[in-house]
Amino acid sequence: MITLLITIVPSILILLFFVFSDKFREPKKIIIITFLFGILITIPAGYMNDFILNTFETDNEVNNALLGGFFAGGLVEETLKFLVLYFYILREKAFDEPMDGIVYGIVVSLGFATLENYDYVYRLSEYYELQPLEVAYVRSYTAIPLHALCGVIMGFYFGMYAFVSGGKNLSLALIVPYVIHGSYNFLVSFPNYYFVGVLLIALIFSIFLYKNVRESQKLKKKEYEKKII
């Protein structure tokens, strides 16, 4: 039971923080659907990641770290999250201000992270010859926050694209989380703690972006903003 709680609860707590800190709360139905989309995209992500690794892995450690970081990890997973925002959230009437981008970015990212974490704890822990509780504990302050921070960053740029200045913000919504996620996965493949630096950079950057949008939201009396795209 403790292992299961550590596997699931961190994602839920982070998600609830952002959902309830939103001045204008999002509809529960869309939150749930977005979270479920995050869970569902783990299925194609798993197949795509396996295909990339099985096809291109070699005996070269750096090659395999690059594959797991910037292709089978960052590129596949962040692209799938981005597609949920672009093809589902962007068309929803409830998506009507920049903060919503952050909220939904967090929700889809943590939907993904929750099922991925469960898979690592209860299936892949045996492959890595680790105890499930140990995997759950370590990922609760590494991989789970990483997904959440990528969600904040993706959501920020997605909100800027939809409501503020359009243009390159759409590309940045995918590229910046991809670079962060890929860098983290690449570095975590080696026996060092350099990946912690990526987490700290992502954390500081995310706090800055979130506070920027949050302060703007505090000045508003109404939620609705017209999309510019």
C-alpha positions in Angstrom: 0.0 0.0 0.0 2.8 2.4 0.9 4.5 1.7 -2.5 1.3 2.4 -4.3 0.7 5.7 -2.5 4.2 6.9 -3.2 3.7 5.9 -6.9 0.5 7.8 -7.4 0.1 10.5 -4.7 3.0 12.9 -5.7 1.4 13.3 -9.2 -2.0 14.0 -7.7 -0.8 16.5 -5.2 1.1 18.5 -7.8 -1.9 18.4 -10.1 -4.3 19.6 -7.3 -2.0 22.4 -6.4 -2.2 23.9 -9.9 -5.9 23.2 -10.4 -6.9 24.8 -7.1 -4.4 27.7 -7.4 -6.2 28.8 -10.6 -8.3 31.9 -9.9 -10.9 30.7 -12.4 -11.3 27.0 -11.9 -11.5 24.7 -15.0 -14.4 22.4 -15.5 -13.9 19.0 -13.8 -15.0 17.1 -16.8 -12.3 18.6 -19.0 -9.7 18.1 -16.3 -10.6 14.4 -16.0 -10.7 13.9 -19.8 -7.3 15.6 -20.2 -5.8 13.5 -17.4 -7.2 10.3 -19.1 -5.7 11.4 -22.4 -2.4 11.7 -20.6 -2.8 8.1 -19.4 -3.9 6.9 -22.9 -0.9 8.4 -24.7 1.4 6.2 -22.6 0.3 3.3 -24.9 1.6 4.7 -28.2 4.5 6.2 -26.4 5.5 2.7 -25.1 5.3 1.2 -28.6 7.2 4.1 -30.2 9.9 4.2 -27.5 10.4 0.4 -27.8 10.6 0.6 -31.6 13.3 3.3 -31.5 15.4 1.6 -28.8 15.1 -1.9 -30.4 16.0 -0.5 -33.8 18.8 1.9 -33.1 20.4 0.7 -29.9 24.1 -0.3 -30.2 26.9 -1.2 -27.8 27.8 2.5 -27.6 26.7 4.0 -24.2 26.5 7.6 -25.5 24.4 6.5 -28.5 21.9 4.7 -26.3 21.7 7.6 -23.9 21.0 9.9 -26.8 18.3 7.6 -28.0 16.7 7.3 -24.6 17.0 11.0 -24.0 16.2 12.9 -27.1 14.3 10.4 -29.2 12.6 7.5 -27.3 12.0 9.8 -24.3 11.8 13.5 -24.9 10.7 13.6 -28.5 8.0 10.9 -28.3 6.5 11.8 -25.0 6.5 15.6 -25.2 5.1 15.4 -28.8 2.2 13.3 -27.6 1.4 15.6 -24.8 1.6 18.6 -27.1 -0.9 16.9 -29.5 -3.4 16.6 -26.7 -3.2 20.3 -26.1 -3.3 21.2 -29.8 -6.1 18.9 -31.0 -8.3 18.8 -27.9 -7.7 21.7 -25.5 -7.2 24.4 -28.1 -10.8 23.7 -29.4 -12.4 23.7 -25.9 -14.4 26.8 -24.9 -13.1 26.4 -21.4 -9.6 27.2 -22.7 -10.0 30.9 -22.5 -7.0 32.5 -20.8 -3.2 31.9 -20.6 -3.3 30.2 -17.1 -5.5 27.5 -18.6 -2.5 26.5 -20.8 -0.5 25.8 -17.7 -3.3 24.0 -15.9 -4.0 21.7 -18.8 -0.3 21.2 -19.6 0.2 20.0 -16.0 -2.8 17.8 -16.2 -1.9 15.9 -19.4 1.7 15.6 -18.2 0.8 14.2 -14.9 -1.7 11.8 -16.4 1.1 10.5 -18.5 3.5 10.5 -15.5 1.1 8.6 -13.3 0.8 5.5 -15.5 4.4 5.6 -16.6 5.4 5.7 -12.9 3.2 2.7 -12.1 4.9 0.8 -15.0 8.3 1.6 -13.7 7.5 0.7 -10.1 5.6 -2.6 -10.7 7.1 -3.9 -13.9 10.5 -2.3 -14.7 11.8 -2.4 -11.2 12.4 -6.1 -11.6 14.3 -5.5 -14.9 16.6 -2.9 -13.2 17.0 -5.3 -10.2 15.6 -2.7 -7.8 12.9 -2.8 -5.1 9.5 -1.3 -6.2 9.5 0.9 -3.1 12.9 2.3 -3.9 11.9 3.1 -7.5 8.7 4.8 -6.3 10.6 6.9 -3.8 13.3 8.1 -6.2 10.9 8.9 -9.0 8.7 10.8 -6.7 11.3 13.6 -6.5 12.9 13.2 -9.9 10.8 11.9 -12.9 7.4 13.1 -11.5 8.5 16.7 -11.0 10.3 16.6 -14.3 7.0 15.8 -16.1 5.2 18.4 -14.1 7.7 21.2 -14.9 7.7 20.3 -18.6 3.9 20.6 -18.4 4.2 24.1 -16.9 6.6 25.2 -19.6 4.6 23.7 -22.4 1.4 25.1 -21.1 2.9 28.6 -20.7 4.0 28.8 -24.3 0.8 27.2 -25.5 -1.2 29.9 -23.7 1.0 32.6 -25.1 0.4 31.2 -28.6 -3.3 31.1 -28.2 -4.0 34.4 -26.4 -1.0 36.8 -26.6 1.3 36.7 -29.6 0.9 33.4 -31.5 3.7 32.7 -33.9 6.9 31.0 -32.5 5.3 30.3 -29.2 3.7 27.2 -30.6 7.1 25.8 -31.6 8.5 26.8 -28.2 5.7 24.9 -26.5 7.2 21.7 -27.9 10.9 22.5 -28.3 11.6 23.8 -24.7 10.1 20.9 -22.9 11.7 18.5 -25.4 15.1 19.9 -24.7 14.6 19.8 -20.9 13.2 16.3 -21.0 15.8 15.0 -23.4 18.7 16.5 -21.4 17.4 15.0 -18.2 16.9 11.6 -19.7 20.4 11.7 -21.3 22.2 12.7 -18.1 20.3 10.2 -15.9 21.7 7.4 -18.1 25.1 8.0 -16.5 26.3 7.4 -12.9 26.4 11.1 -11.9 24.0 13.7 -10.5 24.2 16.2 -13.4 20.5 15.6 -14.1 19.7 17.4 -10.9 21.0 20.6 -12.5 18.4 20.1 -15.3 15.7 19.8 -12.7 16.8 22.9 -10.9 16.9 24.9 -14.1 13.5 23.7 -15.1 12.2 24.5 -11.6 13.5 28.0 -11.6 12.3 28.7 -15.1 8.8 27.2 -14.4 8.4 29.3 -11.2 9.2 32.4 -13.2 6.7 31.6 -15.9 4.0 30.6 -13.5 4.4 33.7 -11.4 4.3 35.8 -14.5 0.9 34.4 -15.6 -0.4 34.2 -12.0 0.2 37.9 -11.4 -1.5 38.9 -14.6 -4.5 36.7 -13.7 -4.8 38.3 -10.2 -5.6 41.6 -11.9 -8.4 40.2 -14.0 -12.1 40.4 -12.9 -13.2 38.1 -15.7 -11.6 34.9 -17.0 -12.5 35.1 -20.7 -9.8 36.3 -23.2 -10.3 36.0 -27.0 -8.0 33.6 -28.8 -5.9 35.3 -31.4 -5.3 32.2 -33.5 
